């Protein structure tokens, strides 16, 4: 026996409250009635009804308010509105408020039954759609977990192979009774390097998975850029890259947590310009947001990689050059401040990463004009 479709009827007219259960008796519906809007809300909040049939003229609260409240609190419920105002304009207005259909009074029994049956089919459709959506979301989550696990395995497997190889070589040397101490020491140093890389990967992964805490205290944007560039003073390509800093005369105070964002983007830009080039850090106001571009003239990003570079463990760098978590963590931090990050790139001509932060997270900074 199939489950009956639950129907809540809200009307102060005794005849309507008696008529509907009789009309639907023996059908696949279970009917509950309420004489006032507040009774209807109480009943709706106590259980999830498939269909609510409500009059718009109720003794305590406005029927439109009841309709809107139910559609907000129970999105899966299909609401039919009964009204003495039968104009097309009124019907359109009610349907914009969330009504599935409007029954103008007076109505016939067949008309009422047909409207409820249509509402029942629509409810089943919505329920099937929601279930399909839930399954797709779960499938996407499982796929993401699979990609994450594969990324972890790939990143750790390379240094792990090296560690095992160097440990085995060390054991072979020790088994010879008179091992070459220098060889064993070199092998162990290489193994130590591999272990440190694995530790760094695990540390980065934990930071990513735990939604790392980032500083919200304000920092002057120009000072933040200066600290990042100073940290790259010993970078192999530092002297080959020209830096252009474009900041408005009145600088900006941004959350200190953005340091990690721009440090990662600037480091990636330097990596993309091993033969030298121009790095441009461009800051400007665009409406209610502050837009900051990190633009390089490097090798660019292949078109097939543009859609994936923000995924955890996806990287275009050679093995051992990065964990593939930098841009994923960067996105996480930017979104925490209500912003977004996008990228444009032309293969062979460079890339531009744009970070947009809403004005509430940014303050004006007083001081001398910024040099470009």
BATORTI-636285 format. One line per field, with one value per residue (C-alpha): x, y, z; residue number from 1; residue in one letter. Coordinates in nm, 2 decimals, padded with zeros to 4 digits, always signed. Example, Ala and Ser with C-alpha at 12.3 -4.5 7.8 and 13.67 -1.06 7.14 Angstrom:
2
u: +01.23; +01.37
v: -00.45; -00.11
w: +00.78; +00.71
num: 1; 2
residuo: a; s
END
This chain:
372
u: +00.00; +00.15; +00.19; -00.09; -00.02; -00.07; -00.29; -00.34; -00.66; -00.66; -01.00; -01.24; -01.53; -01.67; -01.82; -01.49; -01.31; -01.58; -01.61; -01.24; -01.19; -01.51; -01.41; -01.08; -01.21; -01.10; -00.84; -00.46; -00.48; -00.47; -00.64; -00.58; -00.78; -00.71; -00.96; -00.71; -00.38; -00.20; -00.34; -00.22; +00.13; +00.14; +00.03; +00.28; +00.56; +00.47; +00.50; +00.59; +00.28; +00.30; +00.02; -00.13; -00.47; -00.53; -00.79; -00.65; -00.90; -00.84; -00.96; -00.61; -00.33; -00.32; -00.34; -00.06; +00.17; +00.08; +00.15; +00.49; +00.59; +00.51; +00.69; +01.00; +00.99; +00.88; +01.03; +00.91; +00.54; +00.31; +00.07; -00.28; -00.44; -00.82; -00.95; -01.27; -01.05; -01.04; -00.86; -00.56; -00.35; -00.42; -00.35; -00.01; +00.08; +00.00; +00.20; +00.49; +00.46; +00.50; +00.15; +00.15; -00.20; -00.50; -00.85; -01.11; -01.42; -01.67; -01.52; -01.66; -01.57; -01.41; -01.21; -01.08; -00.99; -00.80; -00.61; -00.51; -00.41; -00.19; -00.04; +00.03; +00.21; +00.41; +00.51; +00.63; +00.83; +01.00; +01.08; +01.23; +01.43; +01.56; +01.66; +01.84; +02.01; +02.12; +02.26; +02.45; +02.60; +02.70; +02.86; +03.05; +03.17; +03.29; +03.46; +03.64; +03.75; +03.88; +04.08; +04.21; +04.32; +04.49; +04.67; +04.79; +04.91; +05.09; +05.26; +05.38; +05.47; +05.76; +05.96; +05.86; +06.02; +06.34; +06.35; +06.31; +06.58; +06.83; +06.75; +06.81; +07.14; +07.24; +07.16; +07.36; +07.66; +07.63; +07.59; +07.94; +08.09; +08.32; +08.08; +08.18; +08.07; +08.05; +07.82; +07.59; +07.58; +07.49; +07.22; +07.07; +07.08; +06.89; +06.64; +06.60; +06.52; +06.25; +06.10; +06.09; +05.91; +05.65; +05.61; +05.56; +05.30; +05.11; +05.14; +05.00; +04.72; +04.63; +04.62; +04.40; +04.16; +04.13; +04.03; +04.34; +04.31; +04.41; +04.48; +04.21; +04.41; +04.46; +04.79; +04.88; +04.87; +05.19; +05.38; +05.24; +05.37; +05.71; +05.74; +05.65; +05.91; +06.17; +06.12; +06.20; +06.53; +06.73; +06.51; +06.71; +06.51; +06.47; +06.72; +06.57; +06.22; +06.11; +05.84; +05.58; +05.37; +05.06; +04.88; +04.64; +04.78; +04.58; +04.67; +04.45; +04.44; +04.36; +04.33; +04.67; +04.56; +04.59; +04.96; +04.96; +04.73; +04.96; +05.28; +05.16; +05.05; +05.38; +05.59; +05.40; +05.46; +05.83; +05.83; +05.66; +05.93; +06.25; +06.40; +06.30; +06.00; +05.77; +05.56; +05.28; +05.09; +04.79; +04.54; +04.22; +03.87; +03.59; +03.24; +03.20; +03.51; +03.89; +04.05; +04.41; +04.58; +04.90; +05.01; +05.32; +05.47; +05.57; +05.50; +05.12; +04.89; +04.76; +04.39; +04.31; +04.46; +04.28; +03.96; +04.15; +04.43; +04.22; +04.16; +04.35; +04.67; +04.64; +04.96; +05.14; +05.48; +05.73; +05.73; +05.88; +05.82; +05.49; +05.21; +04.93; +04.75; +04.87; +04.59; +04.33; +04.43; +04.45; +04.09; +03.98; +04.13; +03.99; +03.64; +03.67; +03.68; +03.39; +03.60; +03.67; +03.98; +03.98; +04.25; +04.31; +04.61; +04.75; +05.00; +05.34; +05.23; +05.16; +04.88; +04.67; +04.53; +04.27; +04.17; +03.85; +03.77; +03.45; +03.48; +03.37; +03.69; +03.91; +03.99; +04.16; +04.51; +04.65; +05.01; +05.23; +05.15; +05.25; +05.53; +05.49
v: +00.00; +00.33; +00.61; +00.87; +01.23; +01.46; +01.77; +02.06; +02.27; +02.61; +02.79; +02.95; +02.82; +02.51; +02.38; +02.39; +02.21; +01.94; +01.92; +01.86; +01.55; +01.41; +01.48; +01.32; +01.03; +00.69; +00.87; +00.86; +01.17; +01.22; +01.55; +01.77; +02.09; +02.42; +02.70; +02.98; +03.09; +03.03; +02.68; +02.62; +02.74; +02.52; +02.22; +02.30; +02.33; +02.01; +01.80; +01.83; +01.84; +01.76; +02.01; +02.31; +02.45; +02.79; +03.06; +03.41; +03.57; +03.43; +03.57; +03.62; +03.65; +03.75; +03.44; +03.58; +03.60; +03.24; +03.13; +03.30; +03.16; +02.81; +02.83; +02.96; +02.72; +02.41; +02.45; +02.10; +02.19; +02.28; +02.56; +02.61; +02.95; +02.99; +03.34; +03.53; +03.77; +03.58; +03.83; +03.72; +04.00; +03.87; +03.51; +03.61; +03.81; +03.51; +03.27; +03.51; +03.49; +03.11; +02.97; +02.67; +02.74; +02.97; +02.85; +03.13; +03.09; +02.95; +02.63; +02.30; +01.96; +01.83; +02.15; +02.12; +01.75; +01.82; +02.11; +01.89; +01.60; +01.83; +01.96; +01.61; +01.52; +01.84; +01.75; +01.41; +01.57; +01.81; +01.53; +01.32; +01.62; +01.70; +01.33; +01.33; +01.66; +01.51; +01.20; +01.41; +01.63; +01.31; +01.17; +01.49; +01.49; +01.13; +01.21; +01.51; +01.28; +01.04; +01.31; +01.43; +01.08; +01.02; +01.36; +01.27; +00.93; +01.08; +01.36; +01.14; +00.84; +01.01; +01.12; +00.79; +00.59; +00.79; +00.75; +00.37; +00.35; +00.55; +00.36; +00.03; +00.16; +00.26; -00.09; -00.25; -00.04; -00.13; -00.50; -00.49; -00.46; -00.18; +00.07; +00.39; +00.63; +00.92; +00.72; +00.62; +00.98; +01.10; +00.84; +00.94; +01.31; +01.24; +01.02; +01.31; +01.55; +01.32; +01.28; +01.66; +01.69; +01.44; +01.63; +01.95; +01.79; +01.65; +01.99; +02.18; +01.92; +01.96; +02.33; +02.31; +02.05; +02.24; +02.57; +02.74; +03.05; +03.37; +03.71; +03.97; +04.27; +04.54; +04.58; +04.84; +04.67; +04.84; +04.72; +04.37; +04.36; +04.49; +04.21; +03.95; +04.08; +04.11; +03.74; +03.66; +03.85; +03.53; +03.38; +03.26; +03.48; +03.78; +04.00; +03.89; +04.01; +04.38; +04.46; +04.73; +04.83; +05.01; +05.13; +05.44; +05.75; +05.67; +05.31; +05.05; +04.85; +04.49; +04.18; +04.05; +03.70; +03.81; +03.80; +03.42; +03.47; +03.72; +03.55; +03.24; +03.42; +03.62; +03.31; +03.13; +03.43; +03.42; +03.04; +03.12; +03.37; +03.16; +03.35; +03.69; +03.92; +04.17; +04.13; +04.38; +04.42; +04.64; +04.76; +04.97; +05.02; +04.87; +04.96; +04.80; +04.59; +04.63; +04.45; +04.34; +04.19; +03.98; +03.98; +03.81; +03.79; +03.42; +03.10; +03.11; +02.82; +02.56; +02.61; +02.25; +02.34; +02.67; +02.50; +02.28; +02.49; +02.57; +02.20; +02.05; +01.87; +01.98; +02.15; +02.23; +02.24; +01.95; +01.68; +01.81; +02.17; +02.21; +02.03; +02.15; +02.29; +02.65; +02.79; +02.58; +02.73; +03.08; +03.04; +02.93; +03.24; +03.48; +03.34; +03.37; +03.75; +03.74; +03.78; +03.57; +03.49; +03.44; +03.38; +03.47; +03.33; +03.31; +03.04; +03.19; +03.54; +03.53; +03.51; +03.74; +03.63; +03.88; +03.89; +04.09; +04.18; +04.36; +04.71; +04.61; +04.41; +04.70; +05.04; +05.35; +05.41; +05.76; +05.84; +05.95; +05.87; +05.52; +05.50; +05.30
w: +00.00; -00.11; +00.14; +00.15; +00.05; +00.35; +00.30; +00.54; +00.49; +00.65; +00.64; +00.89; +00.69; +00.87; +00.54; +00.36; +00.64; +00.64; +00.26; +00.17; +00.38; +00.24; -00.12; -00.07; +00.14; +00.00; -00.22; -00.16; +00.06; +00.44; +00.53; +00.84; +00.90; +01.08; +01.14; +01.18; +01.04; +01.37; +01.39; +01.04; +01.12; +01.43; +01.23; +00.95; +01.19; +01.37; +01.05; +00.69; +00.47; +00.10; +00.02; +00.20; +00.09; +00.25; +00.23; +00.20; +00.44; +00.79; +01.12; +01.28; +01.02; +00.65; +00.43; +00.20; +00.51; +00.60; +00.24; +00.24; +00.58; +00.48; +00.15; +00.34; +00.63; +00.43; +00.08; -00.02; +00.05; -00.24; -00.15; -00.31; -00.24; -00.22; -00.28; -00.36; -00.57; -00.90; -01.13; -01.33; -01.17; -00.82; -00.92; -01.08; -00.76; -00.54; -00.76; -00.73; -00.35; -00.38; -00.45; -00.69; -00.80; -00.71; -00.67; -00.72; -00.50; -00.56; -00.72; -00.81; -00.66; -00.97; -01.01; -00.65; -00.68; -01.01; -00.85; -00.55; -00.77; -00.98; -00.66; -00.55; -00.87; -00.84; -00.49; -00.60; -00.88; -00.63; -00.39; -00.67; -00.79; -00.44; -00.39; -00.72; -00.63; -00.29; -00.47; -00.72; -00.44; -00.25; -00.56; -00.62; -00.26; -00.29; -00.62; -00.45; -00.16; -00.42; -00.60; -00.27; -00.16; -00.50; -00.47; -00.12; -00.24; -00.54; -00.35; -00.06; -00.28; -00.46; -00.15; +00.02; -00.26; -00.22; +00.16; +00.13; -00.13; +00.07; +00.39; +00.20; +00.06; +00.42; +00.55; +00.26; +00.36; +00.73; +00.64; +00.49; +00.84; +00.72; +00.57; +00.40; +00.67; +00.42; +00.19; +00.48; +00.60; +00.25; +00.21; +00.55; +00.47; +00.15; +00.34; +00.59; +00.31; +00.18; +00.53; +00.56; +00.23; +00.35; +00.68; +00.49; +00.27; +00.57; +00.75; +00.45; +00.41; +00.78; +00.75; +00.45; +00.60; +00.93; +00.77; +00.90; +01.12; +00.94; +01.08; +01.05; +01.19; +00.93; +00.74; +00.49; +00.15; +00.02; +00.33; +00.28; -00.08; +00.04; +00.30; +00.04; -00.21; +00.06; +00.14; -00.22; -00.22; -00.25; -00.52; -00.82; -01.06; -00.83; -01.02; -01.35; -01.27; -01.28; -01.03; -01.10; -00.79; -00.88; -00.57; -00.54; -00.37; -00.06; +00.02; +00.17; +00.50; +00.43; +00.66; +00.74; +00.65; +00.28; +00.32; +00.26; -00.05; -00.22; -00.11; -00.28; -00.60; -00.62; -00.57; -00.84; -01.07; -01.01; -01.08; -01.41; -01.51; -01.47; -01.77; -01.63; -01.70; -01.54; -01.23; -01.19; -00.86; -00.95; -00.69; -00.77; -00.65; -00.86; -00.73; -00.39; -00.41; -00.41; -00.70; -00.68; -00.99; -00.97; -01.33; -01.47; -01.82; -01.78; -01.96; -01.90; -01.81; -02.06; -02.14; -02.02; -01.67; -01.62; -01.50; -01.25; -01.10; -00.78; -00.71; -00.42; -00.53; -00.89; -01.01; -01.34; -01.16; -01.19; -00.93; -00.60; -00.68; -00.51; -00.32; -00.54; -00.23; -00.25; -00.48; -00.30; +00.03; -00.13; -00.25; +00.10; +00.26; +00.00; +00.04; +00.42; +00.37; +00.14; -00.17; -00.48; -00.70; -01.07; -01.33; -01.70; -01.89; -02.24; -02.30; -02.37; -02.27; -01.89; -01.63; -01.42; -01.09; -00.97; -00.60; -00.52; -00.16; -00.05; +00.09; +00.44; +00.48; +00.36; +00.51; +00.36; +00.48; +00.51; +00.40; +00.12; -00.24; -00.35; -00.60; -00.92
num: 1; 2; 3; 4; 5; 6; 7; 8; 9; 10; 11; 12; 13; 14; 15; 16; 17; 18; 19; 20; 21; 22; 23; 24; 25; 26; 27; 28; 29; 30; 31; 32; 33; 34; 35; 36; 37; 38; 39; 40; 41; 42; 43; 44; 45; 46; 47; 48; 49; 50; 51; 52; 53; 54; 55; 56; 57; 58; 59; 60; 61; 62; 63; 64; 65; 66; 67; 68; 69; 70; 71; 72; 73; 74; 75; 76; 77; 78; 79; 80; 81; 82; 83; 84; 85; 86; 87; 88; 89; 90; 91; 92; 93; 94; 95; 96; 97; 98; 99; 100; 101; 102; 103; 104; 105; 106; 107; 108; 109; 110; 111; 112; 113; 114; 115; 116; 117; 118; 119; 120; 121; 122; 123; 124; 125; 126; 127; 128; 129; 130; 131; 132; 133; 134; 135; 136; 137; 138; 139; 140; 141; 142; 143; 144; 145; 146; 147; 148; 149; 150; 151; 152; 153; 154; 155; 156; 157; 158; 159; 160; 161; 162; 163; 164; 165; 166; 167; 168; 169; 170; 171; 172; 173; 174; 175; 176; 177; 178; 179; 180; 181; 182; 183; 184; 185; 186; 187; 188; 189; 190; 191; 192; 193; 194; 195; 196; 197; 198; 199; 200; 201; 202; 203; 204; 205; 206; 207; 208; 209; 210; 211; 212; 213; 214; 215; 216; 217; 218; 219; 220; 221; 222; 223; 224; 225; 226; 227; 228; 229; 230; 231; 232; 233; 234; 235; 236; 237; 238; 239; 240; 241; 242; 243; 244; 245; 246; 247; 248; 249; 250; 251; 252; 253; 254; 255; 256; 257; 258; 259; 260; 261; 262; 263; 264; 265; 266; 267; 268; 269; 270; 271; 272; 273; 274; 275; 276; 277; 278; 279; 280; 281; 282; 283; 284; 285; 286; 287; 288; 289; 290; 291; 292; 293; 294; 295; 296; 297; 298; 299; 300; 301; 302; 303; 304; 305; 306; 307; 308; 309; 310; 311; 312; 313; 314; 315; 316; 317; 318; 319; 320; 321; 322; 323; 324; 325; 326; 327; 328; 329; 330; 331; 332; 333; 334; 335; 336; 337; 338; 339; 340; 341; 342; 343; 344; 345; 346; 347; 348; 349; 350; 351; 352; 353; 354; 355; 356; 357; 358; 359; 360; 361; 362; 363; 364; 365; 366; 367; 368; 369; 370; 371; 372
residuo: x; x; x; x; x; x; x; x; x; x; x; x; x; x; x; x; x; x; x; x; x; x; x; x; x; x; x; x; x; x; x; x; x; x; x; x; x; x; x; x; x; x; x; x; x; x; x; x; x; x; x; x; x; x; x; x; x; x; x; x; x; x; x; x; x; x; x; x; x; x; x; x; x; x; x; x; x; x; x; x; x; x; x; x; x; x; x; x; x; x; x; x; x; x; x; x; x; x; x; x; x; x; x; x; x; x; x; x; x; x; x; x; x; x; x; x; x; x; x; x; x; x; x; x; x; x; x; x; x; x; x; x; x; x; x; x; x; x; x; x; x; x; x; x; x; x; x; x; x; x; x; x; x; x; x; x; x; x; x; x; x; x; x; x; x; x; x; x; x; x; x; x; x; x; x; x; x; x; x; x; x; x; x; x; x; x; x; x; x; x; x; x; x; x; x; x; x; x; x; x; x; x; x; x; x; x; x; x; x; x; x; x; x; x; x; x; x; x; x; x; x; x; x; x; x; x; x; x; x; x; x; x; x; x; x; x; x; x; x; x; x; x; x; x; x; x; x; x; x; x; x; x; x; x; x; x; x; x; x; x; x; x; x; x; x; x; x; x; x; x; x; x; x; x; x; x; x; x; x; x; x; x; x; x; x; x; x; x; x; x; x; x; x; x; x; x; x; x; x; x; x; x; x; x; x; x; x; x; x; x; x; x; x; x; x; x; x; x; x; x; x; x; x; x; x; x; x; x; x; x; x; x; x; x; x; x; x; x; x; x; x; x; x; x; x; x; x; x; x; x; x; x; x; x; x; x; x; x; x; x; x; x; x; x; x; x; x; x; x; x; x; x
END
